[in-house]
Amino acid sequence: MDASALLNQSVLVLNRNWIAVHICDARRALVLLYQDLARAVTENYETLNFDSWRALSQAAADRAVIHTPRYPLMIPQVIKLVAYNRFPPLHVRFSRRNIYYRDRYQCQYCGAKPPHEEMTIDHIVPRSRGGKTCWENVVLACSACNARKGNRMLAECNMSLIRKPRKPHWLLGSRPDASPDTRPLWQKFIDEAYWNVALEE
């Protein structure tokens, strides 16, 4: 992976009370580390300043590393802010973009991932039959599945959902491409059950 891609990787940000408050890219995380505004967090819950992190990076063979003109530098998975102690927001905005993020650009009936212009937002319980426009009643659907379902209930057209739709975790709004699935250290700081319910079902 090239340096540009590595610097765009997502990094989990904790406040000084060890609570996840944001997701930023690796470039921003390294700047915060260098400016002494954050510490890199290791798998053993150690917090390292920039110099300590740089020294640890010298021995990194299997980690994501960028090479500066003077030294290699690992990309941290998690950083902890030195002074910030606020708490995260408790909601994610209900929007078309966030529905696409939650459903991973995938039809929730057949699993297809057609081009964006062929995707629609479908009401599971149609609005004409009392269905509400809310997280739990809307899903992404490809044009074919949406046409097949029409104005009917799922049982009436013998269709089913891949995942039950739920309100997503608030971190979805920070960096929607980020997932704790490929970042084991994140799962120590994010409620794993909440992530699985919201994103995996």
N, C-alpha and C positions, 0 to 999 in steps of 0.2 A: 504494500500500500504506500502511495507517495505521501510526501509531507503535507500537501494541501488537504488530502482526504483525512489524514490523521488529525490535523488541526481542526477539522470540522466535526470530529466525533463528539458525542454528547458526554458531558460530565455532570454527575449529580452534585448539587450544592447543598450543604447542611448549614444551619445557623450555628451559633456558638453553643447551643443547647443540644446539638446532635439531631436536630429535626430537619428533614428534607424540606427545602423551601423553594428550590428552583432547579432548572437544568440549563446549563450553558454549553457553549462549544469549548473544545480543548484550548483553543487560542486564548479565550477569555480566562479560562481556569489558570493557565500558565502565567498570564499577566497578573492576576490576583495573587498568585503564589510568589512571583518575583517582587511585587510591590509590598510584600509582607502583610497583605490583607486577608490571606487564607493559608491553610496548611493542607498538604496532601494527606489523605487518610489511607493507611495500609490495611491489609486483611486482618492484622492483629490489633486494629484500632489505634495504632500509633499515629501521631500527627507529626508531620515533618515539614520544616520550613524549606525554603528554596534550596539553600546550600546542602541540607541533609538529603533532599530529594535528588538533587544533582549527583551527589556521591552514591546514592543507591542506584541511580540510573547507569552508573559505570558498569555494574555487574549484570544488567538486564539483558538476557539473551532471547527470551521468548515473549517479551512484552512489546507493546506498541511503543516504538522509540522514534523520535525525530533527531536528526543530527544537525546541530548548530556548528558554526565554524570552529568552536572551541571544545565542545563536549556533547555527548549524547544526552537526551532528556526524555524520560518516559512520559507518556500521557497518563495522568491519573484518572482513575474511574470515579473517585469521590474526592471532593475538597470540603474543608470546614472553614467557614468564615471566622475571623478572629473576634470581631466586635458585634456583628449583626445578630440581634436576638429576637427579631419579630417572628410571627407565626405565618404559615402559608395561608392563602385564600382557601376557602372551603368549597368552591364550586368552579365548574368550567362552563364557559358561555355556550348556550345552546345555539349553534349556528350550523349552516350547511357544511362549512369547512370541517368543523369538529365532528360532524356525523361521518363524513368521509374518513377522517383520521381514525375514529373509533372502530369503524367497520373495515378498515384497512383497504379501502378502495375495492372491496370484494362484494359481489352479490350475496346477500344473506340467505338466498333461497337455493341457488345452484352452485355457488362457490366460484363462479367465473369472475375474471378481472378484465372486463372489456375497456376500451378507451373511455376517458371521463365523460365525453359527450354522449356516450351510450348508457350512462348510469342515471338512475332516477332515485328519488327518495319516496319510499312507499309507506303508507300507513297500514300497519298490520290489521288493526280494526279500522275499516274505512271511516272517514269523517262523516259520510252520509249515514253511517250506522252508529254514530255516537263516539267514534274514536277521537282521541285527543292528539294534538301535535305536541308531543313530549318525548323525552329520551327513550322511555319504555315502549313507545308505540310507533316509532319510525325506524326504518332500516334502509340501507342501500339495496337497490334491486337493478338488475340489468333490464333493458327494455323488453326482452322476450318474457322474462318472469313477471314483470309488472303487467304486461298485456295479458298473460295467461291468468294471473290472479284477478285482475280487473277490480270490480267493486264487491268482491266476495270475501268471506272469512276463509282462513287457511283450511279448515276442515272441509269446507264446501268445494274446494278445488284440489284437494289431496296434495297440499304443499306443506312443507315444514321449514323451520328456521335452522340455520347452521348454529347460531348462537342466540341466546335470549338477549335482547337489547337491554342495556342498563345505562345509567348515568356513569360516564367515565371518571376516572381519577383526575383530580385537578391538575396533576402534572402533565396531562395530555396537552394542555394549552401552552406549556412551556416549550417543549420540543417534541412534537407528535411522533417523530421518527424514533424516539428513544423508547427502549423497552428494557426492563430488568432481566429479561430472559437470557440475554447474551452478556450480562454484566453481573456476575454472581455477588460482587461486593455490594451492589445496590440493594439486594434483597435483605441485607442486614439492617437497612435504614428505611425501607419502604414496606408498608404492610403488604406482605405477599398475598394474603388472602384477598385483600381489596383489589390488587392488580389482577388477580386471576378472575375474580368475579366480574370486574368491569371490562376487561379486554379479552379474556379467553373464554368466559362464561363460567 
